[in-house]
Amino acid sequence: MDIQAPRGVRDILPDESWKWAYVLNSVAKVMADFGHSEIHLPIFENTELFSRGVGETTDIVEKEMYTFTDRGSRSLTLRPEATAGMVRAALEHGMCSQNAAARLWCWGPMFRYERPQKGRYRQFFQIDAEVLGIAGPAADVDTIALSVEMFRRLALRGLRVALNSVGCPQCRPAYRDALLAYFGANRDALCETCQARLERNPLRVLDCKSASCSAVADAAPAIYDHLCPECAAHFDEVKSGLARLGLPFSLDKRLVRGLDYYTKTAYEIISGDLSQGAQNAVCGGGRYDNLAESIGGPHTPGVGFAAGIDRIVLVMEEQNCSFGKRAQTEVYIVARDDASRPTAQVLAGKLRSAGISAAYDAGDSVKYARSFKAQMKSALSARWQCIIEANGTFTLSGGGSDLTLTEGELVNYIEEHR
């Protein structure tokens, strides 16, 4: 075929989609247990939502967004992340009014133009959870605990929590000046991208993955020495809360995340099991107390995280985690001849009405009908094989022996033994 999927996107085929269903069912239960309600967001938003909310100097806004102009000359963008849309929806629909907190979650496709690699695609899928309207550190701890519990229930192993604080608009300017002085003195050792972004956003240099920048950033000043009293106290409470819950973590002074809206807490959950070439963070998030104001709303503190479904499934596969039992057709109905095909159709309908999954060869003419042998080959994938006999009875196989049953006996037997 001439037309294939564009580079950087992929089809999630049945051999994998059942694993996604297992992950999402487990995640939905965890979200409910933590008091989060599911929300569904638009796939595209006004471009200004991301340019103002995510940040003009981020890689996402500068070079990764899929932006287009619609027929009304409006600039729209396929969502590169969900947090900005989540905050927009909560404000638009008054979900944080009267000091009420909104605990929300969603999942779906995001879009970024970047180099495709294992575990990373231009259309990728994320789980996103947010707590809006709470400024205290307990919400940060609860959010981190939620993400850890999500992975615990999926039986992932060898994960670790990396934690940092990125300060706030009050204490960050002094830290920014310290970074400018340090990186300015080591400018020649930085990659071209970081040299260009240094004056605009020196914190982004800390996040650079190039070997030369990493070596310089490892010795950069730590933000812990520049936090204002409020941010320092908030960070101390987050660390104390995690310790109280028995959730181990390690401090990472270079962890700044890739979005400008973060304030105070920033964290990632890291896996050492992703293969070479794939990024090793399976989850990342933190606090963003000024995002709502940056998009024109009232001050609304928030904290949350995003986790890539593609990467979660990849790590689970590499760790041989269980995805539960793949759904299986319970009964496959086999017609011996054309005359019994209508019977197969009617029986399938009755089984399905009884809540029993059933399949049959839907070919209803000589041109499309499959042979008895071909039907039996398909039937072997079902738990039971039901052959329509000429005398109006049914032969049921799959339980270790063949049974001859009437229609009523057949339905009752399957209901009792499923």
ABEGO torsion letter per residue (X at the ends): XABBBBBGBBBBBAAAAAAAAAAAAAAAAAAAAAGBBBBBBBABBBAAAAAAAAEAABAAAAAABBBBBBAAGBBBBBBABAAAAAAAAAAAAGAABGGBBBBBBBBEBBBBBBBBBBGBBABBBBBBBBBBGBABAAAAAAAAAAAAAAAAAAGBBGBBBBBBBAEBAAAAAAAAAAAAAAAAAAAAABBAAAAAAAAABAAAAAABABAAAAAAAAABBBAAAABBAAAAAAAAAAAAAAAAAGBBBBBBAABAEABAABBEBBBBBBBAABBBGBBABABBBEBBAAAAAAAGBBBBBBBBBBBBAAAAAAAAAAAGBBAEBBBBBABBBBBABAAAAAAAAAAAAAAAAAGBBBBBBABABAAABBBAAAAAAAAAABABBBBBBAAGBBBBBGAGBBBBBBAAAAAAAAAAAX
